Structure formats: C-alpha cells, structure tokens
Amino acid sequence: MIPHEIPTRPWQVVASDLFTWNHEEYMVTVDYYSRFFELDKLSTTTAATVISKLKVIFVRHGILEKFVSDNGPQYRGKEFEDFAKTWGFAHTTASPHYPQSNGLAEKTVQIAKSILTKAKMDRKDPYLSLLEYRNTPVDNFKSPAQLLMSRRLRSMLPTTNKQLLPKIVSFTVARSKRVKQQQRQKKYYDRSAHPLSQLRTGQPVHIQEHGLWKPAVVVHPTNTDRSYHVRTSDGQVYCRNRRHLLSTKEETVGPYGSANIEEEQNSNASPMLPVHAEVPVQYLKDRETQPIQYHTRSGRAVRPREILDL
C-alpha cells in the first residue's frame, strides 16, 4: 500500500468526485487535511459546470496546491487543464477502474450519500445534516470545521458564545494523529497484500478490459504510482494500474520492441498519448491466438481442466 502524503496545512491537497443520487448529479470536494467537504448539486456534468462550482469553492477557501480526481471526462479535457494552469495548481488523476487510488473522495461520496438518504427518510434538510457532520469530531480528535477554520460552527444545537470563539488547533498534533492512523491502515492492508514487480518499457503484458485479458505492450509509466500506459493490438492506448496488468515471461521481439517505444517517447513532446496511433501490431495479433498462462500467488501454473471424451 502506498498512502498519500499527509498535507502540512489545511486546504493544501483537495480531492473531488462526482456521483448520482436519486437521479440527480452531485459533486463532493474534500480537504485531505481536515476531511471537510463541500457538497454541490450539478445541473449538468460538463467540465464548464464543474469548473464553475470549483471556482466558487476556491474563492471561499483559497486556491489549493494539488487537486486529485478520477479520469472522468470533466477532468481530463483541455478545458480543465487550462483552468488548472490559469489558477496555478497541480492536477493529479487516479488510475481508471481503480477507485482506491482516490480513496478519500470515494469514502466522502459514501458519507454524502448516507447524509442525503437519512435526511430524506427523516424529512429533514440535508444541509443541516451536513452542518452537523462538519461539527462532529473525526477519529476522537477535532471536527472538520475546527481543523479547517479553527472554530466550531453555530448549528441548531445549543452552544455558548465561548464554544464558538476561534481556537487554534495544533498542526503538529493533528498531522501526527493522521500519520499514526495512516500507518495503522497500511499495516492491516499489507497483511493480505503482496508487492507487484515493476514493468519496463516494451514489456509484453495482458490488460484486463471488460473482464477479458488482452495482449498489450508497456509504453511507459505515468506520473502516478503504479500506473502505466499500455498499447493493445488495435493501437489503443490505455492507462491502467499495475494491479490490472498481468506480466508475462515472453520476450519482446519484432518491430514492437522496447527500442521503438523508447524512440516514440523521445519524439513525442506532449505527455498525452494519441488514442489511435499508427503503429505495427502484427506481433500482438499473433499473440492473441496463444493461450494465456495463469499463475497463483505462490507461482504455481494453473492448468485448464481436462474433460474426458467417454
């Protein structure tokens, strides 16, 4: 498990995700440091609508340094790329089909859905429920509002003026608690996990797509941990987490070797690869007819069941 780095201050690293609830579209935007999140209903899911909502949030809390999202069309287009460049923040995307790499946003989506569902069942205002969540201590420490704003928020619950006065929360203590919690999660996760070998440029692999394994070749790793760009036999380029790539022991031969891919990397100045690239694919097409050899975690080869013709 490779955990995200704990921010050193509030609203430094922020994640976002879209979800559908009760046939309506919503967006959550959550702070990695405080777990404080904004909930917005979207009229459409276009990049323009998402950017418009984010601008309002950034004006309220300030411009972040790093923005984490999935590979949805709202985030991976040129419009969002220009927005990030103009507003001066870095944008990191999670691996497709691997929501764990944007785990905080995914967890926040579940919290938001729970708040909306419970409010509907109780016939209450969901935003009052969201206010109470922001005032609720996280991990027996401080509330998201206290960690982000250094104060409690006035709600429908009785409070004194003294309780609403600002009080600085020690960043050192808050970060230390986050680090200990992260280390504990990593310890339990690694008990049932094992490290996967790194892939090299030009290495033949199989990519999992729609439940099937297709032959491909590694083009190069991405700028995120354990993700790679791979090209299949039809010339399509995919970005996948290492977990969804099955390495093979076959050697790369023919015109699709590592030398050609490295030459392509050097000649391509843009970090974005073309989806439909004109490249030789005969090598991969030949491999599609070959059976795929699967192995267990211990390395034992899995042999297909033989059916006797009696």
N, C-alpha and C positions, 0 to 999 in steps of 0.2 A: 504494500500500500504506500503510495506517495501522497501524503497530505498536502493541502495548500498551506502556503506560508502565512503565519498569523500576522495581520497588519499591526503596525506600531501606533496607529491612531484611528479615531472614528472616520468613517466615510472615505477611506483611502482605497479600498477594494470593494467593489459592488457587483453583485450578480443579478441577472434578470431572466425571466422565463414567462412564456405565455401559456394559458390553459383555458379550457372550456368548462363552464359550469352552468347547468340549467339552460343550455342552448345559447349562452352568452359568452363573449370573449373577455378575458381579463389578463392583466399583466402584473406580476409581482417584481419589485425591485428591492433587494435586501442587502444590508450592510454586513460585510464579513466580520467586522469587529464587534458590533453591538447586537446583531441579529434583528435590528429594527428594519421593518419593511413597509413599503408603500404598496397599496392595492389600487389599481386603476381599471375601470371598465372601458373597453375599447369599442368604438363604433365599427371599425374595420381593423384588420390585422396587417395593413400595409406598412412599409417602412416609414412613410411620412407620418402616419398616426402614432407609431411607436416613438419616433424621434420627437414629435410634438409633446408627448407625455413626459419623456425623459428630460426635455429642456425645462419643464416646469419643476420637476423634482430636483434637478441640478441647481436651479436658481434658488430653491428653498434650502438645500443642504450644502451647496458648493459643488464645484467640479471635482470629480474623483480622479485618481491616478490610473486605475486599472479597472476595466469593465469586462466581466465574464458572462458569456451567453452560450446558447447552443448554436447549431448551424442552420437555424431557420432562415427562410428567405428574407425576413425582415432585417436580419443582422449581417448577412454575408454579401449583400449587394454593394454597389459603388456609392449609393446614397448614404448608407450608414458609415461607410469608410470615410467619405468626405466629412460627415458630421464629427466623427472621432478626431480627424485631423484638425478640423477647424476649432473644436473645443479643447483640444490638447490633452487627450487621454489615450492610453493604450487599450486595444481591444483584443481579447483572447477568446477563442471559440473552443467548445468542448468537442470531443470525438463523436461523430454520428453514431447512433444506435448504442451509445454508452453513456446514459444519463448520470452514472456515478461520478463522472469527471466534473459535473456541475451539480454536485450533491446538495449543497446548501440551498440553491434555488429550487431543486426538486422537493426538498423537505419543506421549504416555505410554501410551495404550491399546495402540499397536503394540509398544512396548517390553515391556509387561506380557505381551502375547500371546506374544512371542518368548521371554520367560523361561519361561513356563508350557509352551510347546511343546518347547523344548530340554530342560527338566527331565524331561518325560515321556519323551522319546526316550532320554535317558541314564539314566532310572530314578533320578533324584535328587530331593531335597527342593526344591521350588520356592522355599521361603522362604530357604534357604541361598543360592540363586542371587540372590534379591532383596537379601540382605545384601551379597553381593559387588558388586552394581551400586551400592549406596549408598556403597561404599568406592572405587569407580572414579572417577578424575579426569574431569571434564567439560571438553571444549574445551582440553585440556592445561593445566588450572589446578588446581583443587581438586575434591574429591569432593563429592557432595551432602551427605554426613554432616558433612564439615568446614565447608561453607558454612552449614549449619543449626545444628550443635551445637558447632562449633569443635573437633572432635576426630575421630579415627578410631574406627571400631567394631571390637571384637575379633571375629574370624571364625575360620574353620578354617585360614587361612593363618598361618604362623609370624610373630609380631611381638614386639618388645621392649616393655618397660614404658615406655621413653622415647617410643616412637612412639605410644603410647596416651594420653599426657598431653595435656590440653587446650592448644590454641594458637590464640589469637585470629587470625582472618582479617580482613585489612583490607577494610572495607566499601567504601571508596573505590576500591580496586584492583578488587574483584570487580564492582562496578557499572560501572566504566569498561570492563571487558572485555565485559560484557553489552551495553553501548551500542554498542561497536565491532562486535560480532557482529551486532547488530540492524541497524545501518546498512549492513553488507555484504549482509545478506539483502535489505533494501529496495532496494539498488542493483541487484541481479541480478533481483529480481522486477519492478521498474519498467521494465526493458528491454523486456519483452514486454507491458506493460500500458499502458492509457491512461485518463485520468480521465473519469468519467461526470458529466454535468451533474446538479445538484441538482433535485429535484422540488418543486413548490409545492403548497400545499393546493388541492384542487379540480381538479388537472391530470389529464386523461384519460391512462391508461396501459394496457398489456396485461400481465397477470400470467401467469407460467409455472406451470401446475399439471398434473401428471401428463403432462408432455411436450407439452401444448397451451397456446396463448396465449388467455387470456380477457380481455375488456374490463373495466376497473375504473377507479376514481377514487381519487386520493390523499386520505386523510382527514387525516393529519398524520404527521410524522416521529416515530420512537421516541426513547427516551433513549440509544440506542446509535448509533454512527457508521454512516451509510449504510443505515439500515433505516427502513422506512415501514409505516404501517398503511394498507391499501387496502381498498375495498369493491367487491365484484363485483355483477353484475346481479341475483343471487339474494339480495342482502342480507348475504352472508357477509363478515366482516371478517378479513383475513389480515395477518400481519406478515411482510414479505419484505425481503431485502437488495436494495440498488439494482441489483445485478447481475442479479436475476431480474425486473426491471421494465423494460418496453420503452416509452419515452415516444413519444407521437405528436404530430403537428403540428396536430391538430384542436383547435379552441377549445371550451372547456366552455360549454355552453348549456343552457337549460331549467331545470327545478326542481332539478337535481342539481349546480348550480354551486357555486363556492367559497364564496359568501356563506352558503348553507345549511349547509355543513360547518363553517365557522368559528363559526356560531351554535350548532351542535351541540356543538362543542368547549367553548364558554364555559358551556353549560348542563350539561355532564357533569362533575361534580366528581371522579369516580373515574377513575384513569388507565387502567383496564381497560375496553375497549370491549365491548358486548354482541355475541355471535356472531350472533344472529338479530335484526337491527334492523329496525323497521318504517320503511322509507324508500322514496321514489319511485325506481323503477328502469326506467321506460319508456325513458329516454334510452339506458341501457346495452343494453337489449334490442334497440333499433333498430340499435345498432352491431354486434351480434353477427352480423347478416346481411351486413355490409360486409366486403369482402376486406381482409386485413391487409397493409400495405405494409412490406416489409423493406428494410433498407439495409445495405451493407457498412460496414466501419470507416472507409473513405475518404469515405462519404456517397453512393456510387452506389446508385441504386434497383435492386433485384433484381426482374426481370420473370419471371413464370412462363413455362415452355417452351410454345410453341405447337405443337400436333400437327396436321399437315395431314390433311384428310379426302380421301385419294386413292381 
